[in-house]
Amino acid sequence: MIETSALRRFIIDKGIEGSLVNNSSTDDAAKELENRLISNNLVSENAINRADVWIDLPENWTWTCLGNLTDSNSLNDGNWVLKKDMSSDGTVKLIQLGSIGNCLFKDKDYKLLTEERFKELDGKQIYPGYMLINRLITDRMNSCIIPEIDGILMTAVDVCWVKPNNDLYNIKYLMYVIASSGIQNLVKKLGHGVTRFRISKTNLIKIPIPYPPLSVQNMIVDKIEEMFAILDKIDKLRLTYLSNLKILKNKLIDASIQGKLTEQLPEDGTAEDLYAEIQIKKNTLIQEGKIKKEKYLHEITEAEIPFNIPPNWKWVRLGNISAKIASGSTPVGGNKSDAYVEKGYSFFREQNIYNDGIHEEGLVFITEKLLKARANSTVLPMDILLNITGGSIGRCALVPDEFTQGSINQHILIIRMIDPRLRFYVHKYICSPYIQKYIRGNTVGDKDGFSAGRCKNMLIPLPPLNEQTRIVERIDEIFANMK
């Protein structure tokens, strides 16, 4: 699918270098700007560093900067706003740093401010049509928006706002200039700070801005928005496609766990026989002291069965085919102690667990001594790891065969099969929409966690082993062709 964010930046870049429109205007931008500055009682005092100029301008354009286009009342910063300043029924809308994207703003991207704090910030009001610039440089870089929402607005510290002035500039043109690659690179160059890397207002107002005649600015904005409207349609189609694709994938998985995606073959045998083999092996492991004898799980009643399955399949409880289902724990102190080391055994947290496998971003390590002290939390090759709390609840990963040993925190369950060959099918089943809904609908406790007990009692539609293999292969094959 087409990724439009890079195209949008390319269009902006071409627009502010004069390549999108026919630059047939005979107006001289430098003279025009000088006259308009005088009529607005502004004096061009801010020197532009020519070393920061990054493109060659058309002949009738000139260079300027925000400091030349605004007075002290038109370029301001917001103020500190704390949680206690928020209201559930206020009338003043507060736009925070996180809501300022790249030329994009959604109506819901604001909080409400208390009347008391609003009165304290008298004179700091902004209104629809003002441009907001995020001076805090993050992964989104220096970003800006023009919020098109009704009412009185306020903004937080590190957000610089620019008042519209139709005599001097098209404020949308300024927004696109600030969003361009050239400006973004300069912002990174001029930024400073350790904990909060930002560009100062002093540096921001001196950054060179390509300034065409006002009539050309209007044409550039119209052309950019015309092209963006086409990309908006592409984005909408892309989201619809992805949504439909997700629905289709979910239906395929649901069909697979009901035996509708594969053919049932007599030579596969029955799940009843497979289940009997698993129970013999489980009892042997218990007698040998290799696994603990678990609490008895009740027989499955007819009322519990959610859907029909093929005759050679069998409904079982996950706990009855598992050697272990248990959560881990976080080392005392966590990041604030010496529990984590630079090299050692992998310690998985919920941010490492995804349906497509274990992600190493943010992975931490523990010592062998700590690993041995946490035997119940030890992760082994061929385990299944399931997130059981928070926003990532239900995410489930297979531990690779070549893995050695590791550990988990209390937000993850280890699910270890008696017969490891079942793990691929069980993993697909846990990732299915049916079980994801079951997990979210069976959380308990203050933190809405899915318990090990509930996991053990989870119903599994168990196919014969060979059909399990065909189901997993069929799902993988179809999904690969959907990319």
Secondary structure, DSSP 8 states (H G I E B T S, - for coil): ---HHHHHHHHHHHHHTT-SS-------HHHHHHHHHHHTT--------GGG--S---TT-EEE-HHHH--TTTEEE-B---GGGEESS-SEEEE-GGG--BS---TT--EEE-HHHHHHTTT--B-TT-EEEE-B-BTTBS-EE-----S-EEEBTTEEEE---TTT--HHHHHHHHTSHHHHHHHHHH-B-SSS-B--HHHHTTS-EEE--HHHHHHHHHHHHHHHHHHHHHHHHHHHHHHHHHHHHHHHHHHHTTT-SS---GGG--HHHHHHHHHHHHHHHHHTTSS----------GGG--S---TT-EEEEGGGGEEEEEE----TTGGGTT-SBSSSEEEE-GGGEETTEE--TT-EEE-HHHHHHTGGGEE-TT-EEEE-SSTTTT-EEE--TT---EEE-TTEEEEEESSGGGHHHHHHHHTSHHHHHHHHTT-BTTTTB--HHHHHT-EEEE--HHHHHHHHHHHHHHHHHH-
